[in-house]
Amino acid sequence: EVRLVESGGALVQPGGSLTISCSASGFTFSQYGMNWVRQAPGYGLEWVAIINHIGGACVFADSVKGRFTISRDNSEKTIFLQMTNLQPEDSAVYYCNMFDGRDFWGAGTVVTVSR
């Protein structure tokens, strides 16, 4: 059974930084690219970033480019999202996602950017 568990969400002040993570199990982690997707209150899902199966290639949404970094540790079956210069519009539930023809999602972790 595929399982994705996000963690690390927190309340952060504008301009601050935060790293969230997603631990995976139930599939051959090193064979799949992974996504981060977020959903702000009252809005739909917004794709944030993708990393390929070996961590050698990443793509970011324009809204986070230059501020967010995605990485992975295949030995720990974990992906990370390092977020810097956070702004209130980054407040959202952040989900990790794996797609193998079917979408798999974690329960999400909440990031709130506010004074």
C-alpha positions in Angstrom: 0.0 0.0 0.0 1.4 3.4 -1.0 1.7 5.7 1.9 2.8 9.3 1.9 3.2 11.3 5.2 4.0 15.0 5.2 5.4 16.7 8.2 7.1 20.0 9.3 4.3 22.5 8.7 4.3 25.5 11.0 3.4 29.1 11.6 6.2 31.3 10.1 6.6 35.1 9.9 6.8 36.7 6.5 10.3 36.6 5.1 11.0 33.4 7.1 12.1 30.0 6.0 10.8 26.5 6.6 11.5 23.0 5.4 8.8 20.4 5.1 9.3 16.7 4.3 7.3 13.7 3.0 8.1 10.1 3.9 7.1 7.5 1.5 6.5 3.7 1.7 4.8 0.9 -0.2 6.4 1.4 -3.6 9.9 1.5 -5.1 10.6 5.2 -4.2 13.8 5.5 -6.3 11.9 4.8 -9.5 9.4 7.7 -9.3 9.4 11.4 -9.6 7.6 13.2 -6.8 5.6 16.4 -6.7 4.7 19.0 -4.1 1.2 20.5 -4.5 -0.5 23.1 -2.3 -4.0 24.3 -1.6 -4.7 27.6 0.0 -7.9 28.2 1.9 -10.7 28.7 -0.6 -8.6 27.9 -3.6 -8.0 24.9 -5.8 -4.8 22.7 -6.0 -1.7 24.5 -7.2 1.3 22.4 -8.4 4.5 23.7 -6.7 7.4 21.6 -7.8 8.6 18.2 -9.2 11.8 16.3 -8.7 12.8 13.4 -10.9 13.5 9.9 -9.6 17.2 10.4 -8.9 17.0 14.1 -7.9 18.9 15.3 -10.9 16.2 17.5 -12.4 13.6 19.8 -10.8 11.0 22.2 -12.1 9.2 24.9 -10.1 6.0 26.9 -10.5 6.7 30.5 -11.3 5.1 31.6 -8.1 7.9 29.9 -6.0 10.9 29.9 -8.4 14.0 31.2 -6.8 12.5 30.8 -3.3 11.8 27.1 -3.0 14.1 24.1 -3.4 13.0 20.5 -3.7 15.3 17.6 -2.9 15.1 13.9 -2.0 16.9 11.2 -0.1 16.3 7.9 -1.8 18.0 6.0 1.0 15.4 7.5 3.5 12.5 7.5 1.0 11.9 11.1 1.7 11.5 14.3 -0.2 11.9 17.8 1.1 10.7 21.3 0.2 13.0 24.0 1.4 11.0 27.3 1.5 12.6 30.7 1.9 11.3 34.3 1.9 7.9 33.0 2.7 4.9 35.3 2.1 1.3 35.2 3.3 0.2 33.9 -0.1 2.3 30.8 0.5 0.0 29.8 3.3 -1.6 26.5 2.3 -1.9 22.8 3.0 1.1 21.3 1.3 0.8 17.8 -0.1 3.3 15.4 -1.7 2.1 13.4 -4.7 3.2 10.4 -6.6 1.7 9.5 -10.0 2.1 6.1 -11.6 -1.0 6.3 -13.7 -2.9 6.8 -10.5 -2.5 9.7 -8.1 -1.4 9.1 -4.6 -1.5 11.8 -1.9 -0.6 12.3 1.7 -2.8 14.0 4.3 -0.9 17.2 4.0 1.0 19.6 6.3 -0.2 23.1 7.1 2.1 26.1 6.5 0.8 29.4 7.7 2.7 32.6 7.0 1.5 35.4 9.2 2.6 38.0 11.8 
